[in-house]
Amino acid sequence: MTAPTDKAADGASPPARTPPEAIRAIPVRHYGRYVSAAVVIVLLLLIVKAFAEADLTWGSVGSFFFNDQIMQGVANTLVVSVLSMLMGLVLGIVLAVMRMSKNPVTNSVAWGYIWFFRGTPVYVQLLLWFNLALIFPVLNLGPIYKDEMTDVMTPFMAALLGLGLNEAAYMAEICRAGIQSVDEGQTEASQALGMTNGQNMRRIVLPQAMRVIVPPTGNEFINLLKTSALCSVVQYEEVLRKAQNIGNTSSAVVEMLFVATIWFLVITTIFSIGQFYLERHYARGSSRQLPATPWQRARQLVFTFSRGTGAGSGPGAGGAA
């Protein structure tokens, strides 16, 4: 049997361990990014220079931006857009339910409605509603209502029907996709609890379908805001028509178009922010981590930048870890 070795008796110290060298990370240089960024900046500067040297009276843009006529046009744009969207949303939900119905009559009617309004331009639909008095001089609903069509089909009514009924066709497909995204087991469970089809749709299906319905609905509303500029063809006094009227009388045609453009950008930006928070609200039940708000993203960007500059300062910062 071999006797155990007494390491302490030998008097030999264990060899010293050499510490590992600090890892020096060399970032990869993306020269293509630098070149593309430089090209984009140069192009932007050229565009800014071109508009700065153009024969435009930029003072007119600022002086007419809050003009009473322009503000009235902005209000009219918001009114017709919001009401058209509400009409399209309510009618779209009804059409979506009809489209999924097993009744062949309601299913066919909903399919025909969607086919017609999605297949014809909004511009043509607006003109049809505005000139409806040429083929129906009198609106006769029997004992309920009777009046001249020219008194009924005002520019506002033509714009509302043209935009709202067209939007309903698109909202029907969006709502149908959202309803079908809910698992059928949810409906079966609600029926087992004794709920009717209406209660199942209101309390079970639609609240879960909103997560799918809200994002495209927000995009549709923003698109509807811009499409409302077509209502000038039916003499509706929205912001573009108001700007054109001022431009024709003041000889500042292009300047007034810039005013209308900026107002459209302001309105769509405000509603885009609202759409983001609405999507974030309905994502609470499906996402473990909610998307960061713009303020949170800005704070994160500033924190990351400050941390990166702080870590890189000093000669021994790389091997401190």
RODO-2510 file (C-alpha; in nm, 4 decimals, decimal comma):
residues 321
     n   res          X          Y          Z
     1     m     0,0000     0,0000     0,0000
     2     t     0,1404     0,3348    -0,1020
     3     a     0,1734     0,5904     0,1737
     4     p    -0,0069     0,9220     0,1168
     5     t     0,2130     1,2044     0,0075
     6     d     0,2430     1,4903     0,2509
     7     k     0,2383     1,8034     0,0331
     8     a     0,2934     2,0317     0,3239
     9     a     0,6165     1,8465     0,4166
    10     d     0,7742     1,9067     0,0790
    11     g     0,7697     2,2802     0,1346
    12     a     0,6800     2,3455    -0,2274
    13     s     0,4214     2,6207    -0,2864
    14     p     0,1526     2,5692    -0,5529
    15     p     0,2210     2,7413    -0,8834
    16     a     0,0810     3,0917    -0,9157
    17     r    -0,2115     3,1296    -1,1564
    18     t    -0,1740     3,3839    -1,4305
    19     p    -0,4877     3,6030    -1,4597
    20     p    -0,6528     3,5875    -1,8042
    21     e    -0,6005     3,8767    -2,0342
    22     a    -0,8855     4,1230    -2,0652
    23     i    -1,0990     4,0595    -2,3709
    24     r    -1,0709     4,3449    -2,6109
    25     a    -1,3875     4,3676    -2,8176
    26     i    -1,3364     4,5333    -3,1531
    27     p    -1,6661     4,6564    -3,2962
    28     v    -1,7438     4,5722    -3,6554
    29     r    -1,7399     4,8786    -3,8736
    30     h    -2,0354     4,9072    -4,1091
    31     y    -1,9056     5,1382    -4,3784
    32     g    -2,2181     5,0853    -4,5890
    33     r    -2,4299     5,2416    -4,3159
    34     y    -2,2088     5,5495    -4,3051
    35     v    -2,2229     5,5920    -4,6819
    36     s    -2,6008     5,5437    -4,7024
    37     a    -2,6563     5,7851    -4,4127
    38     a    -2,4387     6,0461    -4,5822
    39     v    -2,6259     6,0048    -4,9108
    40     v    -2,9640     6,0432    -4,7381
    41     i    -2,8493     6,3536    -4,5487
    42     v    -2,7188     6,5109    -4,8695
    43     l    -3,0491     6,4418    -5,0470
    44     l    -3,2460     6,5916    -4,7596
    45     l    -3,0280     6,9024    -4,7635
    46     l    -3,0810     6,9391    -5,1381
    47     i    -3,4585     6,9148    -5,0937
    48     v    -3,4533     7,1730    -4,8136
    49     k    -3,2349     7,4008    -5,0257
    50     a    -3,4686     7,3671    -5,3243
    51     f    -3,7758     7,4638    -5,1216
    52     a    -3,5882     7,7463    -4,9509
    53     e    -3,4962     7,8971    -5,2880
    54     a    -3,8382     7,8326    -5,4459
    55     d    -4,0693     8,1179    -5,5382
    56     l    -4,2905     8,0673    -5,2348
    57     t    -4,4174     8,3160    -4,9814
    58     w    -4,3552     8,1182    -4,6663
    59     g    -4,5007     8,3981    -4,4559
    60     s    -4,8432     8,3222    -4,6024
    61     v    -4,8273     7,9690    -4,4631
    62     g    -4,7892     8,0986    -4,1093
    63     s    -5,0362     8,3850    -4,1465
    64     f    -5,3163     8,1647    -4,2839
    65     f    -5,2450     7,8589    -4,0702
    66     f    -5,4947     7,9581    -3,7980
    67     n    -5,7292     8,1454    -4,0302
    68     d    -6,0962     8,1213    -3,9337
    69     q    -6,1873     7,9594    -4,2653
    70     i    -5,9064     7,7044    -4,2316
    71     m    -6,0083     7,6190    -3,8753
    72     q    -6,3691     7,5723    -3,9898
    73     g    -6,2432     7,3385    -4,2603
    74     v    -6,0429     7,1400    -4,0039
    75     a    -6,3540     7,1053    -3,7871
    76     n    -6,5612     6,9904    -4,0859
    77     t    -6,2937     6,7347    -4,1749
    78     l    -6,2955     6,5930    -3,8233
    79     v    -6,6765     6,5805    -3,8062
    80     v    -6,7266     6,3969    -4,1343
    81     s    -6,4343     6,1615    -4,0660
    82     v    -6,5439     6,0633    -3,7151
    83     l    -6,9101     6,0175    -3,8111
    84     s    -6,8174     5,8193    -4,1219
    85     m    -6,5920     5,5949    -3,9162
    86     l    -6,8649     5,5341    -3,6590
    87     m    -7,1101     5,4489    -3,9366
    88     g    -6,8582     5,2197    -4,1005
    89     l    -6,7714     5,0474    -3,7724
    90     v    -7,1319     4,9769    -3,6682
    91     l    -7,2409     4,8693    -4,0153
    92     g    -6,9190     4,6713    -4,0587
    93     i    -6,9871     4,4647    -3,7465
    94     v    -7,3398     4,3919    -3,8715
    95     l    -7,2101     4,2925    -4,2147
    96     a    -6,9401     4,0733    -4,0607
    97     v    -7,1997     3,8823    -3,8586
    98     m    -7,4190     3,8515    -4,1686
    99     r    -7,1190     3,7353    -4,3707
   100     m    -7,0535     3,4512    -4,1260
   101     s    -7,4192     3,3583    -4,0962
   102     k    -7,5383     3,0200    -4,2166
   103     n    -7,8432     3,1907    -4,3648
   104     p    -7,7759     3,2016    -4,7416
   105     v    -7,9824     3,5195    -4,7893
   106     t    -7,8018     3,7344    -4,5313
   107     n    -7,4670     3,5852    -4,6311
   108     s    -7,5242     3,6679    -4,9979
   109     v    -7,6479     4,0206    -4,9246
   110     a    -7,3410     4,0950    -4,7122
   111     w    -7,1100     3,9490    -4,9774
   112     g    -7,2771     4,1588    -5,2496
   113     y    -7,2480     4,4775    -5,0432
   114     i    -6,8785     4,4219    -4,9788
   115     w    -6,8189     4,3309    -5,3429
   116     f    -6,9836     4,6496    -5,4735
   117     f    -6,8369     4,9071    -5,2375
   118     r    -6,4865     4,7602    -5,2427
   119     g    -6,4941     4,7360    -5,6210
   120     t    -6,5895     5,0970    -5,6985
   121     p    -6,3802     5,4101    -5,6288
   122     v    -6,4808     5,6417    -5,3457
   123     y    -6,4702     5,9331    -5,5886
   124     v    -6,7397     5,7737    -5,8054
   125     q    -6,9529     5,6877    -5,5021
   126     l    -6,9427     6,0486    -5,3820
   127     l    -7,0543     6,1720    -5,7230
   128     l    -7,3371     5,9169    -5,7335
   129     w    -7,4738     6,0263    -5,3977
   130     f    -7,4407     6,3963    -5,4819
   131     n    -7,6253     6,3574    -5,8150
   132     l    -7,8919     6,1234    -5,6811
   133     a    -8,1584     6,3925    -5,7331
   134     l    -8,1213     6,3529    -6,1105
   135     i    -8,2832     6,0081    -6,0974
   136     f    -8,4831     6,0403    -5,7748
   137     p    -8,6200     6,3983    -5,7583
   138     v    -8,8272     6,3215    -5,4481
   139     l    -8,7401     6,1063    -5,1482
   140     n    -9,0696     5,9366    -5,0652
   141     l    -9,0776     5,7024    -4,7667
   142     g    -9,4560     5,6913    -4,7525
   143     p    -9,6129     5,8252    -4,4344
   144     i    -9,2734     5,8420    -4,2626
   145     y    -9,0925     6,1078    -4,4639
   146     k    -9,1193     6,2897    -4,7968
   147     d    -8,9023     6,5748    -4,9257
   148     e    -8,7115     6,6998    -5,2267
   149     m    -8,3926     6,5023    -5,2836
   150     t    -8,1953     6,8242    -5,3315
   151     d    -8,2901     6,9269    -4,9780
   152     v    -8,1997     6,5882    -4,8355
   153     m    -7,8760     6,5176    -5,0216
   154     t    -7,6727     6,8108    -4,8960
   155     p    -7,2940     6,8173    -4,9451
   156     f    -7,2504     6,6947    -4,5880
   157     m    -7,4961     6,4070    -4,6351
   158     a    -7,3354     6,3056    -4,9645
   159     a    -6,9900     6,3090    -4,8026
   160     l    -7,1129     6,1143    -4,4988
   161     l    -7,2851     5,8438    -4,7034
   162     g    -7,0038     5,8212    -4,9571
   163     l    -6,7340     5,7749    -4,6939
   164     g    -6,9329     5,5842    -4,4316
   165     l    -7,0886     5,3209    -4,6576
   166     n    -6,7600     5,2626    -4,8362
   167     e    -6,5760     5,2274    -4,5059
   168     a    -6,8326     4,9731    -4,3845
   169     a    -6,7250     4,7296    -4,6566
   170     y    -6,3636     4,7343    -4,5355
   171     m    -6,4588     4,7274    -4,1683
   172     a    -6,6753     4,4210    -4,2341
   173     e    -6,3720     4,2245    -4,3499
   174     i    -6,1602     4,3540    -4,0604
   175     c    -6,4271     4,2614    -3,8046
   176     r    -6,4799     3,9224    -3,9661
   177     a    -6,1075     3,8477    -3,9410
   178     g    -6,1041     3,9578    -3,5764
   179     i    -6,4095     3,7466    -3,4859
   180     q    -6,2685     3,4400    -3,6591
   181     s    -5,9391     3,4822    -3,4698
   182     v    -6,1178     3,3901    -3,1436
   183     d    -6,1015     3,0190    -3,0724
   184     e    -6,4271     2,8330    -3,1286
   185     g    -6,3918     2,6767    -2,7860
   186     q    -6,4800     3,0153    -2,6368
   187     t    -6,8167     3,0076    -2,8123
   188     e    -6,8791     2,6487    -2,7108
   189     a    -6,8012     2,7297    -2,3478
   190     s    -7,0374     3,0297    -2,3492
   191     q    -7,3144     2,8202    -2,5011
   192     a    -7,2574     2,5573    -2,2334
   193     l    -7,3144     2,8318    -1,9747
   194     g    -7,6487     2,9127    -2,1357
   195     m    -7,5524     3,2337    -2,3151
   196     t    -7,7370     3,3345    -2,6301
   197     n    -7,5575     3,4134    -2,9536
   198     g    -7,5920     3,7864    -2,8880
   199     q    -7,4512     3,7587    -2,5361
   200     n    -7,1664     3,5431    -2,6627
   201     m    -7,0800     3,8006    -2,9273
   202     r    -7,0964     4,0991    -2,6888
   203     r    -6,9324     3,9503    -2,3805
   204     i    -6,6957     3,6825    -2,5090
   205     v    -6,6020     3,7175    -2,8754
   206     l    -6,5811     4,0913    -2,9441
   207     p    -6,3684     4,1812    -2,6352
   208     q    -6,1102     3,9224    -2,7433
   209     a    -6,1360     4,0148    -3,1110
   210     m    -6,0556     4,3806    -3,0379
   211     r    -5,6858     4,2933    -3,0148
   212     v    -5,6967     4,1978    -3,3830
   213     i    -5,9512     4,4598    -3,4921
   214     v    -5,7964     4,7730    -3,3409
   215     p    -5,4669     4,8019    -3,5393
   216     p    -5,6203     4,7850    -3,8905
   217     t    -5,9137     4,9979    -3,7737
   218     g    -5,6730     5,2716    -3,6683
   219     n    -5,5036     5,2553    -4,0061
   220     e    -5,8432     5,2717    -4,1778
   221     f    -5,9403     5,5816    -3,9807
   222     i    -5,6164     5,7583    -4,0679
   223     n    -5,6720     5,6680    -4,4311
   224     l    -6,0313     5,7953    -4,4011
   225     l    -5,9038     6,1287    -4,2706
   226     k    -5,6970     6,1723    -4,5857
   227     t    -5,9736     6,0411    -4,8118
   228     s    -6,2050     6,3126    -4,6765
   229     a    -6,0176     6,5533    -4,9057
   230     l    -6,2159     6,3980    -5,1931
   231     c    -6,5335     6,5443    -5,0446
   232     s    -6,4476     6,8763    -5,2070
   233     v    -6,5900     6,7278    -5,5282
   234     v    -6,9392     6,7361    -5,3704
   235     q    -6,8895     7,0963    -5,2518
   236     y    -6,8286     6,9946    -4,8898
   237     e    -6,6263     7,2632    -4,7131
   238     e    -6,3461     7,0518    -4,5642
   239     v    -5,9946     7,1815    -4,5020
   240     l    -5,8632     7,1269    -4,8548
   241     r    -6,1549     7,3091    -5,0188
   242     k    -6,1239     7,5958    -4,7716
   243     a    -5,7530     7,6213    -4,8499
   244     q    -5,8212     7,6180    -5,2234
   245     n    -6,0808     7,8916    -5,1883
   246     i    -5,8368     8,1137    -4,9990
   247     g    -5,5589     8,0325    -5,2462
   248     n    -5,7721     8,1309    -5,5457
   249     t    -5,8574     8,4696    -5,3947
   250     s    -5,5136     8,5496    -5,2490
   251     s    -5,2967     8,4116    -5,5336
   252     a    -5,1191     8,1922    -5,2796
   253     v    -5,2319     7,8632    -5,4312
   254     v    -4,9331     7,6452    -5,3413
   255     e    -4,8917     7,8073    -5,0003
   256     m    -5,2506     7,7158    -4,9098
   257     l    -5,1885     7,3590    -5,0236
   258     f    -4,8974     7,3485    -4,7803
   259     v    -5,1306     7,4740    -4,5066
   260     a    -5,3761     7,1909    -4,5773
   261     t    -5,0895     6,9405    -4,5885
   262     i    -4,9543     7,0474    -4,2507
   263     w    -5,2999     7,0287    -4,0936
   264     f    -5,3495     6,6768    -4,2266
   265     l    -5,0128     6,5792    -4,0797
   266     v    -5,1056     6,7283    -3,7413
   267     i    -5,4420     6,5510    -3,7295
   268     t    -5,3082     6,2126    -3,8394
   269     t    -5,0189     6,2378    -3,5918
   270     i    -5,2546     6,3016    -3,3002
   271     f    -5,4776     6,0096    -3,3917
   272     s    -5,1752     5,7860    -3,4522
   273     i    -5,0635     5,8485    -3,0938
   274     g    -5,4123     5,7620    -2,9730
   275     q    -5,4076     5,4451    -3,1829
   276     f    -5,0789     5,3379    -3,0234
   277     y    -5,2138     5,3667    -2,6683
   278     l    -5,5388     5,1928    -2,7670
   279     e    -5,3447     4,9005    -2,9137
   280     r    -5,1302     4,8927    -2,6017
   281     h    -5,4440     4,8752    -2,3865
   282     y    -5,5898     4,5753    -2,5701
   283     a    -5,2525     4,3986    -2,5778
   284     r    -5,2463     4,3619    -2,1993
   285     g    -5,4156     4,0241    -2,2026
   286     s    -5,1989     3,8687    -2,4736
   287     s    -4,8486     4,0151    -2,4357
   288     r    -4,6274     3,9452    -2,1387
   289     q    -4,4435     4,2709    -2,1918
   290     l    -4,6292     4,5723    -2,3254
   291     p    -4,4610     4,7793    -2,5969
   292     a    -4,2713     5,0764    -2,4637
   293     t    -4,4308     5,4176    -2,4925
   294     p    -4,2491     5,6925    -2,6873
   295     w    -4,1433     5,8521    -2,3572
   296     q    -4,0074     5,5200    -2,2297
   297     r    -3,8180     5,4654    -2,5553
   298     a    -3,6622     5,8113    -2,5294
   299     r    -3,5547     5,7492    -2,1706
   300     q    -3,4119     5,4102    -2,2642
   301     l    -3,2194     5,5612    -2,5536
   302     v    -3,0729     5,8366    -2,3358
   303     f    -2,9843     5,5869    -2,0608
   304     t    -2,8167     5,3493    -2,3065
   305     f    -2,6187     5,6322    -2,4640
   306     s    -2,5043     5,7721    -2,1312
   307     r    -2,4113     5,4258    -2,0024
   308     g    -2,2160     5,3511    -2,3188
   309     t    -2,0187     5,6744    -2,3023
   310     g    -1,9556     5,6273    -1,9306
   311     a    -1,8275     5,2713    -1,9752
   312     g    -1,5939     5,3688    -2,2498
   313     s    -1,4306     5,6583    -2,0635
   314     g    -1,0957     5,5973    -1,8982
   315     p    -0,8021     5,3755    -1,9960
   316     g    -0,8926     5,0807    -1,7696
   317     a    -1,2612     5,0755    -1,8398
   318     g    -1,2394     4,7779    -2,0756
   319     g    -1,0813     4,5416    -1,8201
   320     a    -1,2711     4,6627    -1,5136
   321     a    -1,5167     4,3760    -1,5444
***
